[in-house]
Amino acid sequence: MNTGIQLEPRVATVLGALIADSAALGLHWLYDPARVAQIEKTKGLVFLPSDANDYVETKGYFAHGGKTAGDSSGYGELCLLMLRHFAQHAQFDRVAYQTEYRGYFGPGGSYVGYVDSPTRLTLQTLLPLKPEEFPENSGADDDQFAALATLPAVVAAHTGSQDALKTEIERIVRITNNNDTAVAAAQYAGCVLFEVLNGKSIIQALTAALPHAGEKLKPLVEEAMQTKTLDSAAIAKRFGTACHVLEGLPIIVHIAQHAPNYRTAIEENIRIGGDSCGRSIMLGAIMAAYATQQAKHVSSIPLEWVARYRKLSIAADACERLSRQ
């Protein structure tokens, strides 16, 4: 039975990111692939409830004790916040977004969960100020994955040139990550997704975007692209699995280059451990966008995964509004 869902590629891009993040949440920041493998044998791999026992006597950080299977990490919440921003405003409005960001993640906001360093420091900048006083670059000097979290929504909503996209990405990234490495990584990842949505294969997109990667990231991506087969464990050992973009982006590139489909890519990303949610945002977006382009708008996101994402109705409503713009 064919359970594929027909999705417009921009919608698949955003849902692919959000669902991949949610799928990874239960084992997020578990830095022990052997423990992940044990858990997979007994409980499965995706959409697991957060269980502190999984992190006992091993390397990891249990951050999501209040979360339920199908919830999002902070990265997924950032992506959804940006999606709703574009659905409401039809274009990026910096002060409005900073106001929404402060209202959602700040004291008294709807967000409940772990607050990472970029978020905490950005809030420290925004909280004492009136909106008209918000600085353009309100983010932390930090290269962690919050820098990439909004990109699926940003690229999906973009209708201009690639150069204009790069300019907009820098404006948006510096709101939370006022760091040159973070900006370059986001511009590279954003350009990859832009190329895929414009008909390029994943390998073509990864290659075409290389001039935008910056001097630190470019050689790492080139090295990751030299691999001939899918070997996520080896790539993870080579580059690391923590929260920094120079570690995670080469892994994203490697998996996207070799994984045959969305499901395989997301499962491989979870198996290697570490900041799986951080990597999942762009990996899920790229894989879903490409598959939907290839299969004439039939998404490769597993139907049972779509159903388990707890904020599907919110995301679907925003995607519907975005698709009409």
C-alpha positions in Angstrom: 0.0 0.0 0.0 1.3 3.4 -0.9 1.1 5.7 2.1 2.9 8.7 0.5 1.4 12.1 1.2 1.3 14.7 -1.6 3.1 17.8 -0.4 4.3 20.9 -2.1 8.1 20.9 -1.9 8.3 24.0 0.4 5.9 22.4 2.8 7.8 19.1 2.7 11.0 21.1 3.5 9.6 22.5 6.7 7.7 19.4 7.8 10.8 17.3 7.1 12.8 19.4 9.5 10.2 19.5 12.3 9.4 15.8 12.2 13.1 14.8 12.1 13.7 16.9 15.2 10.8 15.4 17.0 11.8 11.9 16.0 15.3 12.4 17.5 14.2 14.0 20.8 14.1 10.8 23.0 17.8 10.1 22.5 19.0 13.7 22.1 22.4 14.4 23.7 23.2 10.7 24.3 26.8 10.5 23.3 27.2 6.8 23.4 26.3 5.0 20.1 26.6 1.6 21.8 23.9 2.6 24.3 21.8 3.9 21.5 22.1 0.6 19.7 21.1 -1.3 22.8 18.0 1.0 23.2 17.1 0.5 19.6 17.0 -3.3 20.0 14.6 -3.1 22.9 12.6 0.1 22.5 13.1 1.3 19.0 14.8 4.5 17.8 12.4 7.2 16.8 9.8 9.1 18.8 10.9 7.6 22.1 9.8 9.1 25.4 12.6 10.8 27.2 13.9 8.4 29.9 16.6 9.4 32.4 17.5 5.7 32.8 18.9 5.7 29.2 21.5 8.2 30.3 22.7 6.4 33.5 26.4 5.6 33.7 27.2 6.7 30.2 28.2 9.9 28.3 25.3 12.2 27.8 23.1 15.0 29.1 19.5 14.3 30.0 17.7 17.6 29.1 14.2 16.7 28.2 12.6 15.2 31.3 9.5 17.2 30.9 8.9 16.3 27.3 6.6 13.7 25.8 7.2 11.5 22.7 6.3 13.7 19.7 7.4 16.9 21.3 10.1 19.2 19.8 13.5 20.2 21.0 14.3 23.9 21.3 15.6 23.7 17.7 12.3 22.5 16.4 10.5 25.2 18.4 12.7 27.8 16.8 11.9 26.4 13.3 8.2 26.5 14.1 8.4 30.0 15.5 10.0 31.2 12.3 7.5 29.4 10.1 4.6 31.1 12.0 6.4 34.4 11.6 6.5 34.1 7.8 2.9 32.8 7.8 1.8 35.9 9.7 3.9 38.6 8.1 4.6 37.2 4.6 8.2 38.5 4.9 10.9 38.8 7.6 10.3 41.6 10.1 13.3 41.7 12.4 11.8 43.7 15.3 8.5 41.7 15.1 10.5 38.4 15.2 12.7 39.5 18.1 9.5 40.5 19.9 7.9 37.1 19.2 11.1 35.3 20.1 11.3 37.1 23.5 7.7 36.5 24.1 7.9 32.8 23.4 11.2 31.8 25.0 11.3 34.4 27.7 9.8 34.4 31.2 6.1 33.8 31.1 6.3 32.5 27.5 4.7 29.4 26.2 8.0 27.5 25.7 8.8 24.9 28.3 12.1 23.1 28.0 15.9 23.3 28.0 17.3 26.7 27.2 20.7 26.6 25.4 23.5 29.2 25.6 22.5 31.2 22.5 18.9 31.4 23.6 19.8 32.4 27.1 22.2 35.1 26.1 19.9 36.4 23.4 17.2 36.8 25.9 19.5 38.6 28.3 20.0 41.2 25.5 16.4 41.5 24.5 14.5 41.3 27.9 15.5 44.8 29.3 14.8 46.7 26.1 11.8 48.1 24.3 11.3 46.7 20.8 12.4 49.9 19.2 15.7 49.5 21.1 16.5 46.0 19.9 19.9 45.8 18.3 20.2 44.1 14.9 22.8 41.7 16.2 21.2 40.6 19.4 22.8 37.1 19.5 25.6 35.4 21.4 29.1 35.0 20.0 28.3 31.3 19.6 28.5 28.7 16.8 26.0 26.2 18.0 23.2 24.7 16.0 20.6 27.3 17.0 22.2 29.2 14.0 20.6 26.7 11.6 17.3 26.0 13.3 15.2 28.6 11.4 16.6 27.9 8.0 14.0 25.5 6.6 11.3 28.1 7.1 13.5 30.9 5.9 14.5 29.2 2.6 11.0 27.8 2.0 9.5 31.3 2.3 12.2 32.9 0.1 11.3 34.0 -3.4 14.3 36.1 -4.5 17.8 35.4 -5.5 20.5 33.4 -3.8 22.4 36.5 -2.9 19.3 38.0 -1.3 18.8 34.8 0.6 22.4 34.9 2.0 21.8 38.5 3.1 18.6 37.6 4.9 20.2 34.5 6.5 22.9 36.6 8.0 20.4 39.1 9.4 18.4 36.2 11.0 21.3 34.2 12.3 22.9 37.2 14.0 19.7 37.6 16.1 20.7 34.5 18.0 24.2 33.7 16.9 26.4 36.8 16.3 29.3 34.7 15.2 31.0 34.6 11.8 31.4 30.8 11.7 27.7 30.4 12.5 26.7 32.8 9.7 28.9 31.1 7.1 27.6 27.6 8.1 24.0 28.9 7.9 24.7 30.5 4.5 26.1 27.2 3.2 23.3 25.1 4.5 20.7 27.6 3.3 22.2 27.6 -0.2 22.2 23.8 -0.3 18.5 23.8 0.5 17.9 26.6 -2.0 19.6 24.6 -4.8 17.6 21.5 -4.0 14.4 23.4 -4.1 15.5 24.7 -7.5 15.9 21.3 -9.0 19.5 20.3 -8.2 20.3 16.8 -6.9 21.7 16.7 -3.4 25.3 16.1 -4.6 25.0 19.0 -7.1 23.6 21.2 -4.3 26.3 20.3 -1.8 28.9 21.1 -4.4 27.4 24.3 -5.8 27.0 25.8 -2.4 30.7 25.2 -1.4 31.8 28.8 -2.3 29.5 30.1 0.4 30.8 27.8 3.2 33.6 30.0 4.5 37.2 29.2 5.1 36.7 27.1 8.2 33.8 24.9 7.0 34.6 24.5 3.3 37.6 22.0 3.8 35.6 20.0 6.3 32.6 19.6 3.9 35.0 18.8 1.1 36.5 16.0 3.2 33.1 14.7 4.2 32.1 14.6 0.5 35.1 12.4 -0.4 33.6 9.4 1.3 32.3 6.7 -1.1 29.7 4.9 1.1 27.4 5.6 4.0 29.5 5.2 7.2 28.0 7.6 9.7 29.9 6.1 12.7 33.3 6.8 11.1 32.3 10.3 10.0 31.0 11.1 13.5 34.3 9.8 15.0 36.2 12.0 12.7 34.3 15.3 13.1 32.5 14.9 16.5 28.9 14.9 17.5 28.5 18.0 19.8 26.5 21.1 19.2 28.9 23.1 17.0 28.3 23.7 13.3 31.8 22.7 12.3 31.2 19.2 13.8 27.6 18.7 12.7 27.5 20.0 9.2 30.0 17.6 7.8 27.9 14.8 9.2 24.8 16.2 7.7 26.6 16.4 4.3 27.8 12.8 4.6 24.4 11.4 5.4 22.5 13.5 2.9 25.0 12.5 0.2 24.6 8.7 0.7 21.3 8.0 2.4 18.8 6.5 0.0 15.7 8.1 1.6 14.4 10.3 4.4 13.8 7.5 6.9 17.3 6.1 6.5 18.9 9.5 6.9 17.0 10.4 10.1 17.6 7.0 11.7 21.3 7.1 10.9 21.6 10.6 12.4 20.0 9.4 15.6 22.2 6.2 15.8 25.5 8.2 16.0 24.3 10.1 19.0 25.2 13.5 20.3 23.3 16.6 19.1 21.0 14.6 16.9 18.2 17.1 17.1 20.6 20.0 16.0 21.6 18.0 12.9 18.2 16.8 12.2 16.7 20.2 11.2 18.8 20.7 8.0 19.1 17.0 7.3 15.4 16.5 7.5 14.7 19.5 5.3 17.2 18.6 2.6 16.1 14.9 2.4 12.4 15.8 2.4 12.8 18.6 -0.2 14.7 16.4 -2.6 12.5 13.3 -2.3 9.4 15.4 -2.9 10.9 17.0 -5.9 11.9 13.6 -7.3 8.6 11.9 -6.7 6.3 14.7 -8.1 5.3 16.1 -4.7 4.9 12.7 -3.0 6.8 13.0 0.3 9.0 10.3 1.7 8.3 11.3 5.3 6.8 8.1 6.9 3.1 8.6 7.5 3.4 7.2 11.0 6.1 9.7 11.8 3.9 12.6 10.5 1.1 11.4 12.8 3.3 11.3 15.9 4.5 14.9 15.6 2.5 16.7 18.3 2.4 20.1 16.8 1.4 18.9 13.3 -1.8 20.9 13.2 0.0 24.2 14.1 2.7 23.5 11.5 0.2 22.5 8.9 -1.9 25.6 9.4 1.2 27.8 9.0 2.4 25.9 5.9 -1.0 26.3 4.4 -0.9 30.1 4.9 2.7 30.2 3.6 1.8 28.2 0.5 -0.8 30.8 -0.5 1.7 33.6 -0.4 
